[in-house]
Amino acid sequence: MVESASSPASFNPASPEESTADLESSNLLNRPEAVVFILIATLLVLWDTYLELLDEVGSASLSARQLARRLGTTQKMIRSRKRLEDFSEWTKTLDPEGIAWAYTPGGVYTPQPE
C-alpha cells in the first residue's frame, strides 16, 4: 500500500503566516535599498553614541557646538563673537554656572580662571 501525497504523515506544511514571514524577512535582505537603509541607520546610531561619549569626557575645553549647547545659543553666534573683547564677559552672563570662557588658537574654548 502506497501512502498518498495528501496524507498528514507525509506532508506537513508550515502555516501560511510562518512561511510568509520567513519569505519576507529573507527577501528583505535581498533588496539593496533595504541593506543600505539598515547600514545608514546603524551608522547614525553609532555616530550619535560616539558624540554622547565625547560629551561625557571630563575635558575642561569645549568645542563651539558644546559651548553653544551649554550657553543655550547657536554655534554661529559663538563663532561670530569669539574674537570680540567682551567674549568672556558675554559667556559668563550666559553660562549656567557663571563661568567665563575664552577662545584659544587651537579652536577650542577654555574656562577662564576667576
Buried (B, 14 or more C-beta within 10 A) or exposed (E): EEEEEEEEEEEEEEEEEEEEEEEEEEEEEEEEEEEEEEEEEEEEEEEEEEEEEEEEEEEEBBBBEBBBBBBEBEBEBBEEBBEEEEBBEBBBEBBEEEBBBEBEEEEBBBBBEE
